[in-house]
Amino acid sequence: MKDSICILVVDDERVVRDGCRRVLTGKGYQVLTAEDGKNALEVLASEPVDLMLLDLKMPVMGGEEVLEHVQTHHPDIPVIIITGHGTVDNAVECMKKGAYDFVTKPFQVDPFLLTIGRAVEKRRLEQQGRLYEEERRRNLYDLDLEKSRVKTIINCMANGVLVTNRNLEVVLHNPALTRLMDIEQEVRPPVALDQITDNEALIRTLRRFQSGDLGRDEFVSQEIQAGKHALRAISAPALVPSEPDVVGTVTVLEDITAFKKLDEMKSDFVNMVAHELRSPLVSIRQQNSVLLEGLAGPLQPKQQEFLERGVRKIDQLLELINDLLDIARIEAGKHVQHRIPMDVEKVIQETAALIQPRAEEQGVSLCLACDGVGPVQADPKGMAEVLNNLITNAVNYSPGGGRVDITMKRHGDNLEIRVSDTGVGIPPEELPKIWDKFYRVKHPETRQVMGTGLGLAITRGIVEAHQGTIEVDSVPGQGTTFRILLPILVSDD
């Protein structure tokens, strides 16, 4: 909206036109004049006018005819009638036809300016109202367009979408949801959540979001079963920037039935192949051991060397098969099955004693520092495997000698185990990859180190199965430290 207000003064008396110009210009208004109705219409056609002062009695074209034209073609322009005392009735009639007000000649400046001011303010308010109305219409159009886009996107998604309000009523869903949840009847929001699903775990999660038990920035991923479908449900709170509280929840459900079946097939295949391979390999190794022991006759040195190489390769294959079986059990959640009260310090000492000869061959010193923590609830076989993997790696990746420190102490409610070496270290860009299956850190000094690349993946799986965490810190050329935290679960016995 422009700042300057343009007023058109239409009167056949020059003195009235000049007087109005002088008074109004002094108040900051822009003033145009016309001596009759015809001339006024020409001005209206060529100039933007915000307000009109209109005399009723004029030659060529009278004020009433001009007013009719303005009401038809420029209804937003306020018209103030200029009239003498004898024609007030006519001015009142004009107001009934749409004029804003009237002033009588001769003018009194203050009442005159007051009337002008009210008309200008009316003009401003109407223009502002039109702007607001246009903006509202644009916003409604944009909102409708956005809602249409979102609805189209949601309805075309292969994943199910479930949106609830503050009362945990379903207010939005898509066709994929009814298909994945095996819902046959028509769902008309809002509808109670328990009419959509009877899965207690999902309902409990959404209630926790609504009650504030879960943070505003958190999300929860969980597997649920809905009829014949295995689903992954990812839930998060619905937030409004101006609202301090959670206004609802949003859940996206993905069908993972095929992936679960594929994973079962993969595990079954790995187990089958591993068992089928292990039996003949064990048989071959036993036969080679018989030959090496001379039970089938004396061997030449070259024959002895070839058989020893063969036995080492068989041992590597058996190690790979065992690791593959461990990975399959971990992924199936069946690796850690038997937890008992156990002394981890004893396991550390036994494992270190087994690895001590290899450490001495490489000139590596094994140093133990264990504080008495007492028995904890854990799987002895799993703990032995974790410690064996970490200590063996520490020795293997310290090829030029050095030191490996194994420490154990209480850390709050956790048992902390550290395995530190002074070996080659791990480059920062490779640290996130060491947990990947079959990944091995490459270093010129450790090319001779043999392994499957599954040890750390198995280690992390076992630690996490005990509700623990494992972290690594490494500096190339200075060494690596693995830190394990396990919750101390003292046996009730």
C-alpha positions in Angstrom: 0.0 0.0 0.0 1.4 3.4 -1.0 2.0 6.0 1.7 0.7 9.1 -0.2 -3.1 9.4 -0.3 -4.5 10.9 -3.6 -7.8 12.9 -3.2 -9.9 13.9 -6.2 -11.8 17.2 -5.7 -14.7 17.5 -8.1 -16.5 20.9 -8.0 -17.5 23.4 -10.6 -16.4 26.3 -8.3 -12.8 27.2 -8.7 -12.6 28.7 -5.2 -13.8 25.4 -3.7 -11.2 23.4 -5.7 -8.4 25.7 -4.8 -9.4 25.9 -1.1 -9.5 22.2 -0.8 -6.2 21.8 -2.6 -4.5 24.3 -0.2 -5.9 22.7 3.0 -5.4 19.1 2.0 -1.9 19.6 0.5 -0.9 21.3 3.7 -1.8 18.0 5.5 0.3 15.9 3.2 -2.3 14.7 0.8 -1.9 14.6 -3.0 -4.8 16.5 -4.6 -6.3 16.2 -8.1 -9.1 18.4 -9.3 -11.9 18.2 -11.8 -14.4 21.0 -12.8 -17.3 18.7 -13.7 -18.4 15.0 -13.7 -17.1 14.2 -17.2 -13.7 15.5 -16.4 -13.7 13.5 -13.1 -14.4 10.3 -14.9 -11.4 11.0 -17.2 -9.2 11.5 -14.2 -10.4 8.3 -12.6 -9.6 6.4 -15.8 -6.0 7.6 -15.8 -5.0 8.2 -12.2 -5.1 6.1 -9.0 -7.5 7.8 -6.7 -8.0 6.9 -3.0 -10.8 9.4 -2.0 -13.2 11.6 -3.9 -14.9 14.9 -2.8 -17.9 15.2 -5.1 -20.2 18.2 -5.6 -23.8 17.3 -6.5 -24.8 20.3 -8.6 -22.4 20.6 -11.7 -22.8 21.3 -15.4 -22.3 18.6 -18.1 -22.6 15.7 -15.6 -24.0 15.9 -12.1 -22.7 14.4 -8.9 -25.3 11.7 -8.6 -24.4 10.3 -12.0 -20.7 10.3 -11.1 -21.5 8.6 -7.8 -23.4 5.8 -9.7 -20.4 5.3 -12.0 -18.0 5.2 -9.1 -20.1 2.7 -7.2 -20.2 0.5 -10.3 -16.6 0.7 -11.4 -14.6 1.8 -8.3 -16.6 0.6 -5.3 -13.5 0.7 -3.1 -13.2 4.5 -3.4 -14.9 6.4 -0.5 -17.0 9.3 -1.9 -17.7 12.4 0.3 -20.5 14.6 -1.0 -20.0 18.4 -1.1 -23.3 20.1 -0.7 -24.8 23.4 0.4 -27.2 23.7 3.3 -30.2 23.6 1.0 -29.3 20.2 -0.5 -28.5 18.2 2.6 -31.5 15.9 1.9 -29.9 15.1 -1.4 -26.6 14.3 0.3 -28.4 11.9 2.6 -30.0 10.2 -0.3 -26.5 9.8 -1.9 -25.2 8.2 1.3 -28.0 5.7 1.0 -26.7 5.0 -2.5 -23.2 4.3 -1.2 -21.5 7.7 -0.4 -19.4 7.6 2.7 -20.3 11.0 4.2 -21.0 14.6 3.2 -19.6 18.1 4.1 -21.5 21.4 3.7 -20.3 24.6 2.1 -18.8 26.8 3.4 -16.3 24.4 5.0 -15.1 24.5 8.6 -11.5 23.3 8.4 -11.5 21.1 11.5 -14.7 19.2 10.9 -13.7 19.0 7.2 -10.3 17.4 8.0 -11.9 15.1 10.5 -14.3 13.8 7.9 -11.4 13.4 5.4 -9.3 11.6 8.1 -12.1 9.1 8.8 -12.6 8.4 5.1 -8.9 7.9 4.6 -8.7 5.6 7.5 -11.6 3.6 6.1 -9.8 3.4 2.8 -6.6 2.2 4.6 -8.5 -0.4 6.6 -10.3 -1.7 3.6 -7.1 -2.0 1.6 -5.4 -3.7 4.5 -8.4 -6.1 4.8 -8.1 -6.9 1.1 -4.4 -7.7 1.5 -5.1 -9.9 4.5 -7.9 -11.6 2.6 -5.7 -12.2 -0.4 -3.0 -13.6 1.8 -5.4 -15.8 3.6 -6.7 -17.1 0.3 -3.1 -17.8 -0.9 -2.3 -19.5 2.4 -5.4 -21.6 2.2 -4.6 -22.5 -1.4 -1.0 -23.4 -0.5 -2.3 -25.4 2.5 -4.8 -27.3 0.4 -2.1 -27.9 -2.2 0.4 -29.1 0.4 -2.2 -31.3 2.0 -3.1 -32.8 -1.4 0.6 -33.5 -2.0 1.2 -35.0 1.4 -2.0 -37.1 1.0 -0.9 -38.3 -2.4 2.6 -39.2 -1.2 1.3 -41.0 1.9 -1.3 -42.9 0.0 1.3 -44.0 -2.6 3.9 -45.2 0.0 4.6 -48.9 0.3 5.2 -48.4 4.0 2.3 -48.0 6.4 1.8 -44.6 8.1 0.0 -44.3 11.4 -0.5 -40.8 13.0 -2.3 -40.3 16.3 -3.4 -37.2 18.3 -3.0 -36.3 21.9 -5.7 -38.9 22.9 -3.9 -41.7 21.0 -6.7 -41.7 18.4 -5.7 -42.5 14.9 -6.2 -39.4 12.8 -4.3 -40.3 9.7 -3.4 -43.5 8.0 -2.8 -44.8 4.4 -3.9 -47.9 2.4 -0.6 -49.6 3.1 -1.3 -49.6 6.8 -4.6 -51.4 6.4 -2.9 -53.9 4.2 0.0 -54.6 6.5 -2.2 -54.7 9.6 -4.7 -57.0 7.9 -7.5 -54.6 8.5 -10.6 -55.5 6.4 -13.2 -52.9 7.7 -13.1 -49.3 6.6 -11.3 -47.0 9.0 -12.7 -43.5 9.5 -10.5 -41.3 11.6 -10.5 -40.5 14.4 -10.6 -44.0 15.8 -9.1 -45.5 19.0 -5.6 -47.0 18.6 -6.6 -50.3 20.0 -9.1 -50.8 17.1 -6.2 -50.6 14.7 -3.7 -52.8 16.6 -3.6 -55.0 19.6 0.2 -55.0 19.8 0.9 -54.1 23.4 4.6 -53.2 22.7 3.7 -50.6 20.1 0.8 -49.2 22.1 3.1 -48.9 25.2 5.7 -47.1 23.1 3.2 -44.5 21.8 1.9 -43.9 25.3 5.4 -43.3 26.5 5.9 -40.6 23.8 2.6 -39.0 24.8 3.3 -39.0 28.5 6.8 -37.5 28.0 8.7 -40.5 29.2 10.6 -40.5 25.9 12.4 -37.3 24.7 11.1 -35.0 22.0 14.1 -35.9 19.8 14.0 -39.6 20.3 12.5 -42.3 18.1 11.9 -46.0 18.8 12.4 -48.9 16.3 10.8 -52.2 17.2 9.7 -55.4 15.5 6.0 -56.3 15.8 3.9 -59.1 14.4 0.7 -58.3 12.6 -1.0 -61.4 11.4 1.2 -63.0 8.8 3.4 -59.9 8.5 6.6 -59.2 10.4 6.8 -55.4 10.6 9.5 -52.9 11.7 7.7 -50.0 13.4 9.7 -46.7 13.7 7.8 -44.3 16.0 8.5 -40.6 16.9 6.6 -37.8 18.6 4.5 -35.3 16.6 5.6 -31.8 17.5 4.4 -28.3 16.9 7.0 -25.5 17.3 4.5 -23.3 19.3 3.4 -26.2 21.5 5.6 -27.3 24.5 3.9 -30.7 24.7 3.8 -33.6 22.3 0.7 -33.3 20.2 0.6 -36.9 19.0 2.8 -39.6 17.4 3.9 -40.7 14.0 4.7 -44.3 13.2 6.0 -45.7 9.9 5.7 -49.5 9.5 7.9 -51.4 7.1 7.2 -55.0 6.0 10.2 -57.1 6.8 8.6 -60.5 6.3 10.7 -61.3 3.2 13.9 -60.1 4.9 13.2 -62.3 8.0 12.6 -65.3 5.8 15.7 -64.5 3.8 17.8 -64.1 7.0 16.5 -67.5 8.2 17.4 -69.1 4.9 20.9 -67.5 5.1 21.4 -68.7 8.6 20.2 -72.2 7.7 22.5 -72.2 4.6 25.5 -71.1 6.6 24.8 -73.7 9.3 24.4 -76.4 6.7 27.5 -75.5 4.7 29.6 -75.1 7.9 28.6 -78.4 9.3 29.0 -80.2 5.9 32.5 -78.7 5.5 33.6 -79.3 9.1 33.1 -83.0 9.1 35.3 -83.9 6.2 37.9 -81.3 7.2 38.1 -82.8 10.7 38.5 -86.2 9.1 41.3 -85.0 6.8 43.1 -83.3 9.7 42.9 -86.5 11.8 44.4 -88.5 9.0 47.2 -86.0 8.5 47.9 -86.0 12.2 48.3 -89.8 12.0 50.8 -89.4 9.2 52.7 -86.6 11.1 53.0 -88.8 14.2 54.6 -91.5 12.1 51.9 -94.1 12.8 51.8 -95.0 9.1 55.5 -95.1 8.6 58.4 -92.7 8.7 58.2 -89.4 6.7 60.8 -87.6 4.7 61.5 -84.0 5.8 59.8 -82.6 2.6 56.7 -84.8 3.3 56.7 -83.7 6.9 56.7 -80.0 5.8 53.9 -80.5 3.2 51.7 -82.2 5.8 52.3 -79.5 8.4 51.3 -76.8 5.9 48.2 -78.8 5.1 47.3 -79.1 8.7 47.7 -75.3 9.2 45.5 -74.6 6.3 42.9 -77.0 7.6 43.0 -75.3 11.0 42.5 -71.9 9.3 39.4 -73.3 7.5 38.1 -74.8 10.7 38.5 -71.4 12.4 36.6 -69.7 9.6 33.8 -72.3 9.8 33.6 -71.8 13.6 33.5 -68.0 13.2 30.7 -68.3 10.6 28.7 -70.4 13.0 29.3 -67.9 15.8 28.2 -65.0 13.5 25.0 -66.9 12.5 24.2 -67.7 16.2 24.8 -64.0 17.2 22.5 -62.7 14.4 19.9 -65.2 15.5 20.2 -64.0 19.1 21.3 -67.5 20.2 25.0 -67.1 20.9 24.9 -66.2 24.6 22.6 -68.8 26.1 24.1 -69.9 29.5 24.9 -67.1 32.0 26.3 -68.1 35.4 28.0 -66.3 38.2 31.7 -66.3 37.0 35.0 -64.7 37.9 36.1 -62.7 34.9 39.6 -62.3 36.4 40.2 -66.0 36.2 39.1 -66.1 32.5 41.6 -63.2 31.8 44.4 -65.1 33.5 43.7 -68.4 31.7 43.4 -66.6 28.3 46.6 -64.7 28.8 48.4 -67.9 29.8 47.3 -69.6 26.6 48.5 -66.7 24.5 51.7 -66.2 26.4 53.9 -68.5 24.2 52.9 -66.6 21.0 53.6 -63.3 22.8 57.1 -64.5 23.8 57.8 -65.5 20.2 57.1 -62.0 19.0 58.8 -60.3 22.0 55.6 -58.9 23.4 55.1 -58.5 27.1 51.7 -59.4 28.6 50.9 -57.4 31.7 47.8 -58.0 33.8 46.3 -55.6 36.4 42.9 -56.8 37.8 41.1 -55.4 40.8 38.8 -57.9 42.6 35.3 -57.3 41.3 33.8 -60.5 42.4 31.5 -62.8 40.3 29.3 -61.4 37.7 26.5 -62.9 35.7 27.9 -63.8 32.2 28.5 -66.6 29.7 32.0 -68.1 30.4 32.5 -69.3 26.8 31.5 -66.0 25.4 33.8 -64.0 27.7 36.7 -66.4 26.9 36.1 -65.8 23.2 35.9 -62.0 23.6 39.2 -61.9 25.6 40.9 -64.3 23.3 40.0 -62.2 20.2 41.2 -58.9 21.7 44.4 -60.2 23.3 45.4 -62.2 20.3 44.8 -59.2 18.0 46.8 -57.0 20.4 49.8 -59.5 20.2 49.5 -60.0 16.4 49.4 -56.3 15.7 52.5 -55.6 17.8 55.0 -57.3 15.4 58.1 -55.6 16.5 57.7 -56.4 20.2 56.1 -54.1 22.7 53.6 -54.4 25.5 50.0 -55.5 25.9 48.2 -54.4 29.1 45.0 -56.1 30.2 43.2 -54.3 33.1 40.0 -55.0 34.9 38.3 -52.8 37.4 34.9 -51.6 38.6 33.5 -48.5 36.9 30.3 -47.5 38.7 27.8 -50.3 38.1 29.9 -51.7 35.3 32.8 -54.0 34.9 35.5 -52.3 32.8 38.0 -54.3 30.8 40.8 -52.6 28.8 43.1 -54.3 26.3 45.9 -51.9 25.3 48.8 -52.5 23.0 51.8 -50.4 21.7 51.5 -51.8 18.2 50.9 -50.4 14.7 47.6 -48.7 15.5 44.6 -48.1 13.3 44.1 -45.1 11.0 41.1 -42.9 12.0 39.3 -43.5 8.7 39.4 -47.3 9.3 38.1 -47.3 12.8 34.4 -47.4 11.9 35.1 -50.3 9.5 36.8 -52.7 12.0 33.4 -54.0 13.2 32.4 -55.0 9.7 32.4 -58.7 8.9 35.5 -59.9 6.9 37.1 -56.5 7.2 40.8 -56.5 8.2 43.1 -53.5 8.8 45.9 -53.5 6.2 49.4 -52.6 7.3 52.8 -53.5 5.8 54.1 -54.9 9.1 51.2 -57.2 9.6 50.8 -58.9 6.3 51.8 -62.3 7.8 48.9 -62.1 10.3 46.3 -64.6 9.3 42.6 -64.3 10.2 39.0 -64.4 9.0 38.1 -60.8 9.7 35.2 -62.0 11.8 36.8 -61.7 15.3 35.8 -58.2 16.1 32.3 -58.6 14.7 31.9 -61.7 17.0 33.4 -59.8 19.9 31.0 -56.9 19.6 28.0 -59.2 19.2 28.8 -61.1 22.4 29.4 -57.9 24.4 26.1 -56.4 23.2 24.3 -59.7 23.9 25.4 -59.0 27.6 23.9 -55.5 27.4 27.4 -54.1 27.3 29.4 -51.7 25.1 32.8 -51.9 23.4 34.8 -48.9 22.2 38.1 -48.4 20.5 40.7 -45.7 20.6 43.8 -45.8 18.4 46.7 -43.7 17.3 48.7 -44.9 14.2 52.2 -45.9 15.2 51.5 -45.7 19.0 48.9 -48.4 19.7 45.3 -49.3 20.2 43.0 -49.6 23.3 39.7 -51.6 23.4 37.4 -50.7 26.3 34.6 -53.0 27.3 31.8 -52.0 29.8 29.6 -54.8 31.1 26.8 -54.3 33.7 27.6 -56.1 36.9 24.6 -58.5 37.4 25.3 -60.2 40.7 23.7 -63.5 41.0 20.8 -63.7 43.6 22.1 -67.1 44.8 
